[in-house]
Every structure is written in C-alpha cells, then in structure tokens.
Amino acid sequence: METRRMLSEYISCLREKGLLESCPDAFEDKHVLCLTADNREAEAGALFVCKGAHFREEYLADACRRGAVAYVSERRYGEACPAIIVSDIRRAMAHLAVMFFDNAPSRLTTVGITGTKGKSTTAYYIKAILDAYLERECAILSSIDNYDGVVREESHLTTPEPIDLHRHFDNAVRSGISHLVMEVSSQALKYDRVFGFTLDVACFNNIGIDHISPIEHADFEDYFTSKLKIFDICKTACINTASNHADRIRAAADASGCRVVTFGYEPEDDIYCRSISEREDGTYFTVRTPDFERELVITMPGRFNVENALSAIAACTVLGVPEQYIARALKGARAPGRMELFSSEDGRVAVIVDYAHNELSFRALYDAVASRYPGRHVTTVFGCPGGKAQLRRHDLGSVAGERSDRVIITEEDSGEEPFSDIAADIASYLEAAGCSYDIVEDRGDAIRRAITERGGGRVILITGKGRETRQKRGTQYIDTPSDVMYAEKYLAEYDASVKAAF
C-alpha cells in the first residue's frame, strides 16, 4: 500500500534515475499523502504531475489551492507551489507511482497480453482459468472493464496511466488478491505506462497494422517496435508462432534474455495444437503441452479464438495451473462483448456483437460468419474513432465493403472530430468496393434499422463497442445503451412485429 514518504525522498528518486533537471534550493519537506495528475483529486499533501495534451496551467493552480506540496513537470509554471522539473515526465510519473504505492506489482503474480487482436479474449480466458484454480478472484485490467478487489468498472483505456495502474495494483494487494491479468497496449509500451516493474508472464499474440496516426504511431515500424518492448519487462514470454512476423517476434524475445514459450500449430511448439473442428456445441481442438495432451473445447467460435485459448494455456502452464482447471474453465469462458450471438425467434435474423475494430479482427470475424452462416445476407454496423487510427477507416471500409452486402456507418467515439468527416472517409472506401451503405449517426437508430428491416436469412454484425455503455463526444464520455442492449431491444421489436403480422 502507499507509504508516507517525504517530498525529499521523491526528489532523490528522480535524481537517482537521472530524470531530475531542477528542484527548489530550499523547501519545506512534507509528507506526500497523494500522487495525482488530476487536479480534481488533489488534496493537502498532494504531489501533482503536470502532463497530457489537454493540460492547462489553471489545473496546476487549482491543485495548489487544494493543498499540493509541489508539482512535477517538464517546464516551469507559476510559483504557486514548489516546482520539480524533469527531463521525461512519463518516466518520472512511472517511477513516482512505483514509489508511492511501494512497488505493489512485486507482491502480485502478473500476466500481460499484447497483440493487434485477441488481447481481451485471452485476458478473460486466463482470468477464467485462474478464477477456477485460485481461492480468490483474479484481478483484471482490460479494454472492456477493470476489477482490482476494490474497483469494478468499465474501462476507458486499454492500459491505465501509471498512477491509476499502480493504484489498481495496490488495491489488489490490499484485497488479498494474488494474481492480476492485464492487456498491454502499444501506447502503454511506447509511452512508459508499464515502465518500472516486471511482468511474470507476457503473451505476444499477433501483429497487424493498427493505431497509425499522428497522435499514436507514425508508421507500422513504430507500432511493431513498441509492441516488442513487452519482452524487456517480463520474465517469461509466450509467443504465437502462427503470427505474422513470427521470426522477428521470436528474435526480439530471445534478445531480451527472458524465457520463451511458444504456442501454435507446429509440432515443435511448446504448446502444440492440432485437429481443430467446429461442432454444434463449440470448437474442439487437441493440445499437447510439456505436461499433458488432451482434447479441449471453447464455445467462442473461430480459429482465431483457438489461438487466444492457446495463448491462455501457455500462460497458465507457465504459472503451474493443472490441466483439469484449464480444460474446465475454457469450456465456459467468454469475454463480455466478444462474439456474442443473438437470434430472432423465427431464426431468420442472427445478430453478432463484437469489439472487432481493426483489419485483423474484422477479417477473422467475417471468416467466422462465412463458416457458420454460409450464403446469408450480411449487414455490418460500424464506425471509427475520431482523431486517431485513421488507417482503420481504409482498412475497415475496404474489408467491410468486400465482405458485406450492406453497411450502416454510425458513431463510434467520434470525440472532437466531426462525425460527418469520419463517415465520409469510411464511405469513400465502401464506394470503391461497390458496397451499398447508409450513414446513420445515432448508433441506436442504426442498429434498429439493421435488425428490424424485413428480408430473408440475415446476419447483422455490430462491431466496435460491445458492452461499452459510453460514447466519447467532444471531450466528454456520454452514457448510452450498449450494443448488446440495443441488439436485445430491437430483436424483441422484430419478434413482436413478426407475430403481429400473423
């Protein structure tokens, strides 16, 4: 838990790490009782961190009025309270968080998952296995939600900023939780959110093109290089030999000096999979590990979910979980908002809600639909976020245009970028693919139109938001029904209209 250290101790830490540029020659040395980058959380004894693209000096002034003992920044502002100037605010914040929360992750067993797709599903597979095996529920930090023994909430960031991240670690430790599984994003690795502690196990699932924008990654090389940094902060790396660029991933893991465990479809893999078959009650596959060989089953469809399961099996094998817990937990494990299937009473309408939001996940989703619902008319409802990952508009528009009979473009966290600009960008790629489309900004109305229109056998794909209950509009997060709520509501409306017609 957080330790009441003196301000001088934090300054000494920054000096020892080579980050301190300057600090007051003389200051009143006080206990630091709060560490925050949010002025609204500042209180007496706070050490306030100045960071963020939207930071304004008035936030610092407010933190000082609330009782901050000092602020940490890359530049000097007004002298409302003592200034601690550092060369790298992100690394400084990570070190401060480790120190303030007394290196909480060192008292947990931690598993981190990275990859272009499948992080959430793998995290929930691992959590299900550990929940079956452990006496206490496993903590999780994901792009879907967070649970740390104290807080259970819908998440805003795939990987929280360092202060919030270490607060979650601390909550887990204080709650008596022994294991924590977390998604690790490329942004978290690039911008040092996970700097200063070591994961017990890191899973590298795959790599594709995503998050390329002026405010994320300049190009694929920057994105890939950022992902590979996870090997520098782990004891054991589990890597997918079926991934694109698998040789480079393996080379980076070997170069880091961590232990390497492989999973995939090659007989030489440590976790080797064969004999995959889709059946009515799930996807069956045989796995051979150093400890066992047996047939397993998952209920989330698609070969890509087999790879997610292999990743989870690899991580849990490293952690020493017996095979019976792995087999039993995987059979019932699901990630909220991932490949959730809903059907109309007459069987003519199938609705799939999924978080798919990049090219790899889109292609995998369409492949699963083609296998399960061959020949059906496919309508896709999706959008893209504002201000970032602009390449997604090309990738998702092109893939959806190729694989859908009809698309409805709708809002998906437009943020500060006009929805009309995002929609027009996506539409240009749908037009190039010759795909019919409509633009309906209100997400609920878009889903209603897709589900309630009459027609033959249809599959409705609703992607991007899953069970999230907020939309980012401007700089605010607005409460909204989730895609699952919309799907259930409008399927009921469809069923009622069918009954009324007879």
C-alpha positions as CSV (number, residue, x, y, z in Angstrom):
1,M,0.0,0.0,0.0
2,E,1.0,3.6,-0.4
3,T,3.8,4.7,2.0
4,R,4.0,8.1,3.6
5,R,7.4,9.2,2.3
6,M,8.8,12.7,2.4
7,L,8.9,15.0,-0.6
8,S,12.7,14.9,-0.5
9,E,12.6,11.1,-1.0
10,Y,10.7,11.5,-4.3
11,I,13.2,14.2,-5.4
12,S,16.1,11.8,-4.5
13,C,14.4,9.0,-6.5
14,L,14.1,11.3,-9.6
15,R,17.7,12.3,-9.2
16,E,18.9,8.7,-8.9
17,K,17.0,7.8,-12.1
18,G,18.7,10.6,-14.0
19,L,15.4,12.5,-14.6
20,L,15.8,15.5,-12.3
21,E,16.5,18.8,-14.0
22,S,16.0,21.1,-11.1
23,C,14.2,21.5,-7.8
24,P,14.0,24.3,-5.2
25,D,17.2,25.0,-3.3
26,A,15.2,25.2,-0.1
27,F,11.6,23.9,0.6
28,E,9.5,22.7,3.5
29,D,9.9,19.0,3.5
30,K,6.5,17.5,3.9
31,H,4.9,14.0,3.7
32,V,3.4,13.2,0.3
33,L,-0.1,12.0,1.0
34,C,-1.5,11.9,-2.5
35,L,0.0,11.4,-6.0
36,T,-2.2,12.6,-8.9
37,A,-2.2,14.1,-12.4
38,D,-5.9,15.1,-11.9
39,N,-6.3,18.5,-10.2
40,R,-9.8,17.4,-9.1
41,E,-8.2,14.6,-7.0
42,A,-5.6,16.9,-5.4
43,E,-5.7,17.5,-1.7
44,A,-3.5,18.6,1.2
45,G,-0.1,16.8,0.8
46,A,-0.5,16.1,-2.9
47,L,2.3,15.8,-5.3
48,F,0.8,17.0,-8.6
49,V,2.0,15.7,-12.0
50,C,1.6,18.1,-15.0
51,K,1.0,16.0,-18.1
52,G,-1.3,15.4,-21.0
53,A,-2.2,17.0,-24.4
54,H,-5.1,18.9,-22.8
55,F,-3.1,20.1,-19.7
56,R,-3.7,23.8,-18.8
57,E,-1.9,25.9,-16.2
58,E,-5.2,26.5,-14.5
59,Y,-5.2,22.8,-13.5
60,L,-1.9,23.3,-11.6
61,A,-3.2,26.5,-9.9
62,D,-6.3,24.6,-8.7
63,A,-4.1,21.7,-7.4
64,C,-2.0,24.1,-5.5
65,R,-5.1,25.8,-4.0
66,R,-6.2,22.4,-2.9
67,G,-3.0,21.8,-0.9
68,A,-0.4,20.3,-3.3
69,V,3.1,20.4,-1.7
70,A,4.8,20.5,-5.1
71,Y,4.4,19.8,-8.8
72,V,6.4,17.7,-11.3
73,S,6.7,18.9,-14.8
74,E,8.9,19.2,-17.9
75,R,8.5,23.0,-17.8
76,R,8.2,25.7,-15.1
77,Y,4.8,27.3,-14.5
78,G,3.8,29.9,-11.9
79,E,5.3,29.6,-8.4
80,A,2.1,28.7,-6.6
81,C,4.0,25.7,-5.1
82,P,7.5,24.3,-5.5
83,A,8.5,23.1,-9.0
84,I,10.3,19.8,-9.6
85,I,11.4,19.9,-13.2
86,V,12.2,16.6,-15.0
87,S,13.5,15.6,-18.4
88,D,10.9,13.0,-19.1
89,I,7.5,13.4,-17.4
90,R,6.2,9.9,-18.4
91,R,9.2,8.0,-17.0
92,A,9.1,10.3,-13.9
93,M,5.5,9.6,-13.3
94,A,6.1,5.8,-13.6
95,H,8.9,5.9,-11.1
96,L,6.8,8.1,-8.7
97,A,3.9,5.7,-9.0
98,V,6.1,2.7,-8.2
99,M,7.5,4.5,-5.1
100,F,4.2,5.9,-3.9
101,F,2.4,2.6,-4.0
102,D,5.5,0.8,-2.6
103,N,6.1,-1.4,-5.7
104,A,2.7,-3.1,-5.4
105,P,3.2,-5.3,-8.5
106,S,6.2,-7.0,-6.9
107,R,3.7,-8.6,-4.5
108,L,1.4,-9.9,-7.3
109,T,1.8,-12.6,-10.0
110,T,1.2,-10.6,-13.2
111,V,0.3,-11.6,-16.7
112,G,0.3,-9.1,-19.6
113,I,-1.1,-9.7,-23.1
114,T,-0.3,-7.7,-26.2
115,G,-1.2,-8.1,-29.8
116,T,-3.2,-6.4,-32.5
117,K,-6.2,-8.6,-31.8
118,G,-7.4,-11.0,-29.2
119,K,-6.0,-9.3,-26.1
120,S,-9.3,-9.1,-24.3
121,T,-10.4,-12.6,-25.1
122,T,-7.1,-14.0,-24.0
123,A,-7.2,-12.0,-20.8
124,Y,-10.7,-13.3,-20.0
125,Y,-9.6,-16.9,-20.8
126,I,-6.7,-16.6,-18.4
127,K,-8.9,-15.0,-15.8
128,A,-11.5,-17.8,-16.1
129,I,-8.7,-20.4,-15.6
130,L,-7.2,-18.6,-12.7
131,D,-10.6,-18.0,-11.1
132,A,-11.2,-21.7,-11.2
133,Y,-7.8,-22.5,-9.7
134,L,-7.3,-19.8,-7.1
135,E,-9.1,-19.2,-3.8
136,R,-9.7,-15.5,-4.7
137,E,-11.0,-14.0,-7.9
138,C,-8.2,-12.9,-10.2
139,A,-7.9,-9.1,-10.9
140,I,-8.1,-7.9,-14.5
141,L,-7.3,-4.7,-16.3
142,S,-8.7,-4.8,-19.9
143,S,-10.2,-2.7,-22.6
144,I,-13.6,-4.0,-21.5
145,D,-13.5,-3.5,-17.7
146,N,-11.3,-3.4,-14.6
147,Y,-11.6,-5.3,-11.4
148,D,-9.0,-5.0,-8.6
149,G,-10.7,-6.2,-5.5
150,V,-11.9,-2.6,-4.7
151,V,-13.0,-1.2,-8.0
152,R,-15.1,-2.9,-10.6
153,E,-15.7,-0.5,-13.6
154,E,-16.0,-0.1,-17.3
155,S,-12.6,0.9,-18.6
156,H,-11.6,4.0,-20.7
157,L,-8.0,3.0,-21.6
158,T,-6.7,-0.5,-22.6
159,T,-3.8,0.1,-20.2
160,P,-4.3,2.8,-17.5
161,E,-1.8,5.6,-17.0
162,P,0.9,4.8,-14.3
163,I,-0.7,6.4,-11.3
164,D,-4.1,4.7,-11.9
165,L,-2.3,1.5,-12.9
166,H,-0.4,1.2,-9.7
167,R,-3.5,2.2,-7.7
168,H,-5.1,-0.9,-9.2
169,F,-2.1,-3.0,-8.2
170,D,-2.2,-1.6,-4.7
171,N,-6.0,-2.3,-4.4
172,A,-5.4,-5.9,-5.5
173,V,-2.6,-6.4,-2.9
174,R,-4.7,-4.8,-0.1
175,S,-7.6,-7.0,-1.1
176,G,-5.6,-10.2,-0.7
177,I,-5.6,-10.9,-4.5
178,S,-2.6,-12.9,-5.6
179,H,-2.8,-12.7,-9.5
180,L,-3.6,-9.9,-11.9
181,V,-4.0,-10.2,-15.7
182,M,-3.9,-7.1,-17.9
183,E,-3.9,-6.0,-21.5
184,V,-0.8,-4.1,-22.5
185,S,-1.3,-1.7,-25.4
186,S,1.3,-0.4,-27.8
187,Q,0.6,3.1,-26.4
188,A,1.3,1.9,-22.9
189,L,4.6,0.4,-24.1
190,K,5.6,3.4,-26.2
191,Y,4.8,5.9,-23.5
192,D,6.2,4.1,-20.5
193,R,2.9,3.4,-18.7
194,V,4.3,0.0,-17.8
195,F,7.8,1.2,-17.1
196,G,9.4,0.3,-13.7
197,F,8.0,-3.2,-13.0
198,T,8.3,-6.7,-14.4
199,L,5.5,-9.0,-15.6
200,D,5.8,-12.6,-14.6
201,V,4.4,-13.7,-18.0
202,A,3.9,-11.8,-21.2
203,C,1.8,-13.1,-24.1
204,F,2.5,-11.8,-27.6
205,N,-0.5,-13.0,-29.7
206,N,0.0,-11.5,-33.2
207,I,0.8,-8.3,-35.1
208,G,-1.0,-6.4,-37.8
209,I,-1.5,-2.8,-38.9
210,D,-3.4,-0.6,-36.4
211,H,-3.1,2.6,-34.4
212,I,-1.3,4.5,-37.2
213,S,-1.9,8.2,-36.8
214,P,-0.1,11.5,-35.9
215,I,-1.0,11.0,-32.2
216,E,-0.3,7.3,-31.9
217,H,2.3,5.6,-34.1
218,A,3.8,7.3,-37.2
219,D,4.0,4.0,-39.1
220,F,3.9,0.2,-38.7
221,E,7.6,0.0,-37.7
222,D,6.9,2.3,-34.7
223,Y,3.8,0.3,-33.8
224,F,5.6,-3.0,-34.0
225,T,8.8,-1.8,-32.2
226,S,6.6,-0.5,-29.4
227,K,4.8,-3.9,-29.1
228,L,8.2,-5.7,-28.9
229,K,9.1,-3.7,-25.8
230,I,7.0,-6.0,-23.7
231,F,9.8,-8.5,-23.8
232,D,12.0,-6.1,-21.9
233,I,9.6,-6.1,-18.9
234,C,8.8,-9.8,-18.5
235,K,10.3,-13.0,-17.0
236,T,8.7,-15.4,-19.4
237,A,7.4,-14.6,-22.9
238,C,4.7,-16.7,-24.6
239,I,4.7,-16.1,-28.4
240,N,2.4,-17.3,-31.2
241,T,4.5,-18.9,-34.0
242,A,1.5,-18.6,-36.3
243,S,1.6,-14.8,-36.1
244,N,2.8,-12.5,-39.0
245,H,6.5,-11.6,-38.5
246,A,6.8,-14.6,-36.0
247,D,10.6,-14.9,-36.7
248,R,11.2,-11.2,-35.7
249,I,9.0,-11.6,-32.6
250,R,10.9,-14.7,-31.5
251,A,14.2,-12.9,-32.2
252,A,13.2,-9.9,-30.0
253,A,12.1,-12.2,-27.2
254,D,15.4,-14.2,-27.3
255,A,17.4,-11.0,-27.4
256,S,15.7,-9.7,-24.2
257,G,17.0,-12.7,-22.3
258,C,13.6,-13.8,-21.0
259,R,12.4,-17.3,-21.0
260,V,10.5,-18.2,-24.2
261,V,7.5,-20.5,-24.5
262,T,5.9,-20.9,-28.0
263,F,2.4,-21.8,-29.0
264,G,0.9,-22.6,-32.4
265,Y,0.4,-25.3,-35.0
266,E,3.9,-26.6,-35.4
267,P,4.9,-29.9,-33.8
268,E,8.0,-28.2,-32.3
269,D,5.9,-25.6,-30.4
270,D,5.8,-25.9,-26.7
271,I,2.0,-25.7,-26.8
272,Y,1.1,-27.5,-29.9
273,C,-2.4,-27.5,-31.4
274,R,-3.9,-29.9,-33.9
275,S,-7.3,-31.4,-35.1
276,I,-9.5,-28.3,-34.9
277,S,-13.1,-29.0,-35.6
278,E,-16.3,-26.8,-35.4
279,R,-19.2,-28.6,-33.8
280,E,-22.7,-27.6,-32.6
281,D,-21.6,-27.1,-29.0
282,G,-18.2,-25.4,-29.7
283,T,-14.8,-25.6,-31.3
284,Y,-12.8,-28.7,-30.4
285,F,-9.0,-29.0,-30.7
286,T,-6.3,-31.2,-29.3
287,V,-3.4,-29.6,-27.4
288,R,-0.1,-31.1,-26.4
289,T,1.9,-29.3,-23.7
290,P,5.0,-30.4,-21.7
291,D,2.6,-31.6,-19.0
292,F,-0.4,-33.1,-20.8
293,E,-2.1,-33.9,-24.1
294,R,-5.9,-33.8,-24.4
295,E,-8.8,-32.5,-26.4
296,L,-10.2,-29.2,-25.3
297,V,-13.3,-27.2,-26.2
298,I,-14.2,-23.5,-26.4
299,T,-17.6,-22.0,-27.0
300,M,-16.4,-18.8,-28.7
301,P,-16.3,-19.6,-32.5
302,G,-13.5,-19.1,-34.9
303,R,-9.9,-20.3,-35.4
304,F,-8.6,-17.0,-34.0
305,N,-10.2,-17.8,-30.7
306,V,-8.3,-21.1,-30.7
307,E,-5.1,-19.1,-30.8
308,N,-6.4,-16.9,-28.0
309,A,-7.0,-20.1,-26.0
310,L,-3.5,-21.4,-26.8
311,S,-2.1,-18.2,-25.5
312,A,-4.0,-18.6,-22.3
313,I,-3.0,-22.2,-22.0
314,A,0.7,-21.2,-22.5
315,A,0.5,-18.5,-19.8
316,C,-1.3,-20.8,-17.3
317,T,1.0,-23.7,-17.9
318,V,3.9,-21.4,-17.1
319,L,2.1,-20.5,-13.9
320,G,1.7,-24.2,-13.0
321,V,-2.0,-24.5,-13.3
322,P,-3.1,-28.2,-13.5
323,E,-4.8,-29.3,-16.8
324,Q,-8.2,-30.0,-15.2
325,Y,-8.7,-26.3,-14.3
326,I,-7.6,-25.3,-17.8
327,A,-10.0,-27.7,-19.5
328,R,-13.0,-26.9,-17.3
329,A,-12.6,-23.2,-17.3
330,L,-12.0,-22.8,-21.1
331,K,-15.2,-24.7,-21.8
332,G,-17.3,-22.0,-20.2
333,A,-15.1,-18.9,-20.7
334,R,-16.3,-15.9,-22.6
335,A,-15.2,-12.3,-23.0
336,P,-18.0,-9.8,-22.5
337,G,-19.0,-8.2,-25.8
338,R,-16.8,-10.7,-27.9
339,M,-18.7,-12.8,-30.5
340,E,-22.0,-12.5,-28.6
341,L,-24.7,-14.1,-30.6
342,F,-28.4,-13.3,-30.5
343,S,-31.1,-14.7,-32.7
344,S,-34.7,-13.8,-33.6
345,E,-37.4,-16.3,-32.7
346,D,-38.1,-17.2,-36.3
347,G,-34.4,-17.9,-36.9
348,R,-34.2,-15.5,-39.8
349,V,-32.0,-12.9,-38.1
350,A,-28.7,-13.6,-36.4
351,V,-27.0,-10.6,-34.6
352,I,-23.4,-10.8,-33.6
353,V,-22.0,-8.2,-31.3
354,D,-18.2,-8.0,-31.2
355,Y,-15.5,-5.5,-30.3
356,A,-13.7,-6.0,-33.7
357,H,-12.1,-2.7,-34.6
358,N,-9.1,-3.4,-36.8
359,E,-8.3,-5.2,-40.0
360,L,-7.1,-8.4,-38.4
361,S,-10.2,-8.7,-36.2
362,F,-12.6,-7.7,-39.0
363,R,-11.2,-10.4,-41.3
364,A,-11.3,-13.0,-38.6
365,L,-15.0,-12.1,-37.8
366,Y,-16.1,-12.3,-41.4
367,D,-14.3,-15.7,-41.8
368,A,-16.2,-17.0,-38.7
369,V,-19.5,-15.7,-40.1
370,A,-18.9,-17.3,-43.5
371,S,-18.2,-20.6,-41.9
372,R,-21.2,-20.5,-39.6
373,Y,-23.7,-18.8,-41.9
374,P,-22.8,-19.6,-45.5
375,G,-24.8,-17.7,-48.1
376,R,-26.6,-15.4,-45.7
377,H,-27.1,-11.7,-46.4
378,V,-24.6,-9.7,-44.2
379,T,-25.2,-6.2,-42.9
380,T,-22.4,-4.6,-40.9
381,V,-22.9,-1.7,-38.5
382,F,-19.7,0.1,-37.5
383,G,-17.8,3.4,-37.2
384,C,-14.3,4.6,-36.4
385,P,-13.0,6.8,-33.6
386,G,-12.2,10.4,-34.1
387,G,-8.8,11.9,-34.2
388,K,-6.7,8.7,-34.2
389,A,-6.1,5.4,-36.1
390,Q,-7.1,7.0,-39.4
391,L,-5.9,3.9,-41.3
392,R,-8.7,1.9,-39.8
393,R,-11.1,3.8,-42.0
394,H,-9.4,2.5,-45.1
395,D,-8.9,-1.0,-43.6
396,L,-12.4,-1.5,-42.1
397,G,-14.1,0.3,-45.0
398,S,-12.3,-1.9,-47.5
399,V,-12.8,-5.2,-45.7
400,A,-16.5,-4.5,-44.8
401,G,-17.0,-3.4,-48.4
402,E,-15.7,-6.7,-49.7
403,R,-17.4,-8.9,-47.2
404,S,-20.8,-7.2,-46.5
405,D,-23.9,-6.9,-48.6
406,R,-24.8,-3.7,-46.9
407,V,-23.1,-1.4,-44.3
408,I,-24.5,1.2,-42.0
409,I,-21.9,3.7,-40.9
410,T,-22.5,5.1,-37.4
411,E,-20.8,6.8,-34.5
412,E,-18.1,5.2,-32.5
413,D,-16.4,7.6,-30.1
414,S,-16.1,10.5,-32.6
415,G,-14.6,12.7,-29.9
416,E,-13.5,16.1,-31.2
417,E,-13.6,15.2,-34.9
418,P,-16.9,15.8,-36.7
419,F,-18.8,12.5,-37.3
420,S,-19.6,13.7,-40.9
421,D,-15.9,13.7,-41.7
422,I,-15.3,10.3,-40.3
423,A,-18.3,8.9,-42.1
424,A,-17.3,10.4,-45.4
425,D,-13.9,8.9,-45.1
426,I,-15.2,5.4,-44.5
427,A,-17.8,5.8,-47.2
428,S,-15.2,6.5,-49.8
429,Y,-13.7,3.0,-49.3
430,L,-17.1,1.4,-49.3
431,E,-17.9,3.1,-52.6
432,A,-14.6,1.9,-54.1
433,A,-15.6,-1.7,-53.1
434,G,-19.0,-1.2,-54.7
435,C,-20.9,-1.8,-51.4
436,S,-24.3,-0.4,-50.6
437,Y,-24.3,1.8,-47.4
438,D,-26.2,4.3,-45.3
439,I,-25.0,6.8,-42.8
440,V,-26.9,7.0,-39.5
441,E,-25.1,8.9,-36.8
442,D,-27.3,7.8,-33.9
443,R,-26.0,4.3,-33.0
444,G,-29.2,3.0,-31.6
445,D,-31.1,4.1,-34.7
446,A,-28.5,2.5,-36.9
447,I,-28.8,-0.9,-35.1
448,R,-32.6,-0.6,-35.1
449,R,-32.7,-0.2,-38.9
450,A,-30.4,-3.1,-39.4
451,I,-32.3,-5.5,-37.3
452,T,-36.0,-4.6,-37.9
453,E,-36.0,-4.4,-41.7
454,R,-37.6,-7.3,-43.4
455,G,-35.8,-9.8,-45.6
456,G,-34.6,-13.4,-45.9
457,G,-31.9,-15.0,-43.7
458,R,-29.7,-12.3,-42.5
459,V,-26.6,-11.8,-40.3
460,I,-26.2,-8.4,-38.6
461,L,-22.6,-7.6,-37.4
462,I,-22.4,-4.8,-34.8
463,T,-18.8,-4.1,-34.2
464,G,-16.6,-1.8,-32.1
465,K,-18.4,-1.1,-28.8
466,G,-19.6,-4.5,-27.5
467,R,-20.9,-4.0,-23.9
468,E,-19.5,-0.4,-23.5
469,T,-22.0,2.0,-22.1
470,R,-20.4,5.3,-23.1
471,Q,-19.7,7.3,-26.2
472,K,-17.0,9.8,-26.4
473,R,-18.4,13.0,-27.9
474,G,-16.1,16.0,-27.8
475,T,-14.0,15.6,-24.6
476,Q,-16.9,14.0,-22.6
477,Y,-18.0,10.4,-22.2
478,I,-21.8,10.2,-22.6
479,D,-23.8,7.4,-21.1
480,T,-25.5,5.3,-23.7
481,P,-27.0,1.8,-24.0
482,S,-24.5,-0.9,-25.1
483,D,-24.7,-2.7,-28.4
484,V,-25.9,-5.7,-26.6
485,M,-28.7,-3.7,-25.1
486,Y,-29.7,-2.4,-28.5
487,A,-29.5,-5.8,-30.1
488,E,-31.8,-7.4,-27.5
489,K,-34.2,-4.5,-27.6
490,Y,-34.6,-4.4,-31.4
491,L,-34.7,-8.2,-31.8
492,A,-37.6,-8.1,-29.4
493,E,-39.2,-5.4,-31.5
494,Y,-38.6,-7.5,-34.6
495,D,-40.1,-10.6,-33.0
496,A,-43.2,-8.7,-32.0
497,S,-43.7,-7.3,-35.5
498,V,-43.4,-10.8,-37.0
499,K,-46.1,-12.2,-34.5
500,A,-48.3,-9.2,-35.3
501,A,-48.2,-10.0,-39.0
502,F,-49.9,-13.4,-38.4
